[in-house]
Structures are given as structure tokens and as C-alpha cells.
Amino acid sequence: EEAHGPMAQCLGRGDIRYLLASYTTDWLFPTEQSRAIVRALLEARRDVTFIELDSPFGHDAFLIDSQLPKLRRLVEPFLATTLQQARR
């Protein structure tokens, strides 16, 4: 924030929908960091969806085949809705 100003001000410039996903065991990008981004987006009155996925595989959980169905079930509806809105 020091270099670019308040996060809400920086993130509030785009007219897009945001989807943030976090894994409970991600130590590289902890859930609390994602929640801080969500708070900034909400403060900037942006359209934001946040999902937190429980997984024992940490940051690389999205690379594990057994974890993909759970992620897909949550991401696909968001993408489908975004595509519908973009086509209007």
C-alpha cells in the first residue's frame, strides 16, 4: 500500500467481478491475506465473491486431481454468470 496507496482505492478502479479462492492450509498466501483483499474490494463497492476451500494440500491443492472437483463446482458457476453478463 505504501507504493500505490490504499488497496481499496487501487482495486476499485476496474468494473469487473472478482472471485477470490483460498485454501485453509495455504501458507504461501494465507486466507487472511485473501480476506484483506475482499475487505478492500467491498470497501471500494466492487462485486466480489470469496470461497475458502478446506484441503490438507496447502498452496498447491489446486494441482491435486482429487481436489479439482470441489474447486470446479465453485468456480464454474461464477465463470458462467460472468460470461452471461459479458454477452449482454
Backbone as CSV, one residue per row, in Angstrom:
resi,resn,N_x,N_y,N_z,CA_x,CA_y,CA_z,C_x,C_y,C_z
1,GLU,0.813,-1.195,0.000,0.000,0.000,0.000,0.856,1.258,0.000
2,GLU,2.057,1.177,0.521,2.907,2.364,0.564,3.203,2.898,-0.833
3,ALA,3.467,2.015,-1.778,3.859,2.442,-3.123,2.684,2.904,-3.978
4,HIS,1.500,2.327,-3.747,0.376,2.579,-4.654,-0.843,3.191,-3.981
5,GLY,-0.803,3.422,-2.696,-1.944,3.976,-1.992,-2.810,2.887,-1.390
6,PRO,-3.933,3.286,-0.786,-4.819,2.317,-0.143,-5.306,1.244,-1.127
7,MET,-5.362,0.008,-0.642,-5.751,-1.111,-1.503,-7.136,-0.896,-2.100
8,ALA,-8.077,-0.412,-1.300,-9.440,-0.209,-1.805,-9.462,0.778,-2.964
9,GLN,-8.636,1.793,-2.878,-8.578,2.788,-3.954,-7.996,2.174,-5.227
10,CYS,-6.967,1.376,-5.092,-6.334,0.741,-6.260,-7.247,-0.299,-6.895
11,LEU,-7.876,-1.122,-6.071,-8.709,-2.204,-6.592,-10.056,-1.709,-7.093
12,GLY,-10.473,-0.554,-6.654,-11.781,-0.043,-7.018,-11.856,0.580,-8.390
13,ARG,-10.803,0.508,-9.150,-10.777,1.177,-10.451,-11.410,0.364,-11.572
14,GLY,-11.475,-0.933,-11.438,-11.996,-1.777,-12.513,-13.463,-2.096,-12.335
15,ASP,-14.176,-2.159,-13.430,-15.591,-2.523,-13.383,-15.712,-3.997,-13.757
16,ILE,-15.210,-4.850,-12.890,-15.212,-6.289,-13.135,-15.693,-7.020,-11.890
17,ARG,-16.016,-8.272,-12.066,-16.365,-9.136,-10.939,-15.094,-9.831,-10.472
18,TYR,-14.980,-10.002,-9.182,-13.811,-10.647,-8.607,-14.215,-11.948,-7.932
19,LEU,-13.382,-12.954,-8.095,-13.523,-14.218,-7.377,-12.193,-14.495,-6.706
20,LEU,-12.211,-14.582,-5.403,-11.013,-14.938,-4.654,-11.247,-16.287,-4.009
21,ALA,-10.303,-17.170,-4.191,-10.375,-18.509,-3.607,-9.136,-18.730,-2.760
22,SER,-9.334,-19.339,-1.620,-8.225,-19.585,-0.710,-8.369,-20.984,-0.122
23,TYR,-7.229,-21.606,0.112,-7.212,-22.913,0.774,-6.844,-22.724,2.239
24,THR,-7.518,-23.444,3.103,-7.321,-23.296,4.544,-5.883,-23.549,4.974
25,THR,-5.161,-24.372,4.257,-3.794,-24.726,4.649,-2.732,-24.048,3.786
26,ASP,-3.108,-23.031,3.041,-2.148,-22.321,2.187,-1.275,-21.427,3.061
27,TRP,-0.015,-21.755,3.165,0.913,-20.952,3.969,1.598,-19.874,3.122
28,LEU,1.603,-20.044,1.802,2.244,-19.064,0.924,1.387,-17.800,0.798
29,PHE,0.092,-17.998,0.585,-0.877,-16.906,0.543,-1.999,-17.261,1.515
30,PRO,-1.817,-16.975,2.798,-2.809,-17.360,3.810,-4.183,-16.741,3.550
31,THR,-5.194,-17.428,4.029,-6.573,-16.972,3.855,-6.755,-15.543,4.346
32,GLU,-6.085,-15.175,5.410,-6.249,-13.819,5.938,-5.834,-12.761,4.912
33,GLN,-4.858,-13.054,4.084,-4.477,-12.105,3.033,-5.596,-11.971,2.001
34,SER,-6.214,-13.084,1.658,-7.344,-13.031,0.720,-8.504,-12.260,1.329
35,ARG,-8.748,-12.481,2.602,-9.829,-11.754,3.278,-9.557,-10.242,3.298
36,ALA,-8.302,-9.851,3.436,-7.955,-8.423,3.407,-8.269,-7.833,2.033
37,ILE,-8.004,-8.586,0.986,-8.331,-8.128,-0.371,-9.842,-8.029,-0.534
38,VAL,-10.567,-9.016,-0.010,-12.034,-8.990,-0.071,-12.564,-7.747,0.641
39,ARG,-12.043,-7.466,1.829,-12.495,-6.278,2.566,-12.237,-4.999,1.765
40,ALA,-11.071,-4.923,1.140,-10.749,-3.739,0.329,-11.688,-3.623,-0.868
41,LEU,-11.987,-4.739,-1.501,-12.909,-4.716,-2.641,-14.310,-4.298,-2.203
42,LEU,-14.761,-4.807,-1.073,-16.074,-4.419,-0.561,-16.095,-2.934,-0.197
43,GLU,-15.013,-2.462,0.392,-14.908,-1.040,0.722,-14.984,-0.185,-0.543
44,ALA,-14.437,-0.705,-1.631,-14.468,0.002,-2.917,-15.766,-0.257,-3.679
45,ARG,-16.691,-0.964,-3.044,-18.001,-1.292,-3.628,-17.874,-2.097,-4.918
46,ARG,-16.984,-3.061,-4.893,-16.780,-3.966,-6.028,-17.587,-5.235,-5.822
47,ASP,-17.893,-5.905,-6.908,-18.609,-7.182,-6.904,-17.580,-8.281,-6.639
48,VAL,-17.589,-8.826,-5.441,-16.575,-9.809,-5.054,-17.222,-11.044,-4.439
49,THR,-16.709,-12.190,-4.826,-17.104,-13.475,-4.253,-15.858,-14.097,-3.644
50,PHE,-16.004,-14.629,-2.441,-14.881,-15.263,-1.755,-15.257,-16.692,-1.400
51,ILE,-14.362,-17.616,-1.716,-14.562,-19.003,-1.312,-13.306,-19.485,-0.597
52,GLU,-13.538,-20.214,0.479,-12.438,-20.812,1.228,-12.619,-22.320,1.170
53,LEU,-11.611,-22.982,0.662,-11.678,-24.424,0.464,-10.834,-25.137,1.514
54,ASP,-11.410,-26.156,2.103,-10.692,-26.963,3.083,-9.901,-28.035,2.345
55,SER,-8.608,-28.062,2.576,-7.755,-29.042,1.917,-6.478,-29.226,2.732
56,PRO,-5.992,-30.450,2.823,-4.740,-30.692,3.545,-3.502,-30.437,2.688
57,PHE,-3.672,-30.028,1.426,-2.560,-29.944,0.486,-1.937,-28.558,0.350
58,GLY,-2.354,-27.605,1.144,-1.737,-26.289,1.134,-1.897,-25.534,-0.169
59,HIS,-0.893,-24.720,-0.471,-0.938,-23.822,-1.624,-1.146,-24.557,-2.947
60,ASP,-0.601,-25.735,-3.079,-0.684,-26.475,-4.344,-1.928,-27.351,-4.469
61,ALA,-2.903,-27.162,-3.611,-4.098,-28.005,-3.632,-4.789,-27.996,-4.993
62,PHE,-4.755,-26.871,-5.682,-5.425,-26.788,-6.991,-4.737,-27.649,-8.046
63,LEU,-3.557,-28.143,-7.747,-2.832,-29.018,-8.678,-3.124,-30.501,-8.445
64,ILE,-3.807,-30.821,-7.361,-4.084,-32.207,-6.981,-5.404,-32.644,-7.617
65,ASP,-5.348,-33.711,-8.400,-6.540,-34.181,-9.128,-7.753,-34.376,-8.229
66,SER,-7.558,-34.919,-7.044,-8.693,-35.197,-6.159,-9.349,-33.913,-5.641
67,GLN,-8.665,-32.791,-5.729,-9.196,-31.517,-5.241,-9.928,-30.720,-6.319
68,LEU,-9.729,-31.089,-7.570,-10.306,-30.324,-8.678,-11.830,-30.298,-8.713
69,PRO,-12.526,-31.403,-8.445,-13.991,-31.331,-8.497,-14.574,-30.294,-7.534
70,LYS,-14.016,-30.195,-6.352,-14.501,-29.228,-5.366,-14.300,-27.798,-5.874
71,LEU,-13.135,-27.532,-6.409,-12.846,-26.204,-6.945,-13.724,-25.907,-8.158
72,ARG,-13.859,-26.871,-9.027,-14.666,-26.698,-10.241,-16.122,-26.379,-9.896
73,ARG,-16.687,-27.066,-8.901,-18.083,-26.825,-8.508,-18.307,-25.382,-8.064
74,LEU,-17.278,-24.764,-7.538,-17.415,-23.394,-7.056,-17.058,-22.346,-8.109
75,VAL,-16.114,-22.659,-8.963,-15.640,-21.682,-9.945,-16.512,-21.654,-11.200
76,GLU,-16.966,-22.798,-11.661,-17.741,-22.844,-12.913,-18.988,-21.966,-12.891
77,PRO,-19.807,-21.981,-11.825,-20.979,-21.096,-11.831,-20.599,-19.614,-11.893
78,PHE,-19.534,-19.252,-11.212,-19.068,-17.863,-11.256,-18.683,-17.482,-12.681
79,LEU,-17.925,-18.339,-13.338,-17.493,-18.056,-14.710,-18.669,-18.036,-15.680
80,ALA,-19.620,-18.942,-15.493,-20.793,-18.982,-16.373,-21.605,-17.695,-16.248
81,THR,-21.814,-17.240,-15.032,-22.553,-15.999,-14.805,-21.802,-14.804,-15.379
82,THR,-20.499,-14.792,-15.202,-19.679,-13.705,-15.737,-19.770,-13.665,-17.258
83,LEU,-19.724,-14.818,-17.891,-19.836,-14.888,-19.345,-21.199,-14.397,-19.812
84,GLN,-22.268,-14.808,-19.124,-23.613,-14.349,-19.482,-23.702,-12.831,-19.403
85,GLN,-23.160,-12.261,-18.346,-23.209,-10.806,-18.177,-22.390,-10.096,-19.251
86,ALA,-21.278,-10.678,-19.637,-20.419,-10.061,-20.653,-21.081,-10.062,-22.027
87,ARG,-21.936,-11.020,-22.274,-22.602,-11.132,-23.583,-23.779,-10.181,-23.723
88,ARG,-24.204,-9.567,-22.657,-25.358,-8.655,-22.710,-25.004,-7.347,-23.350
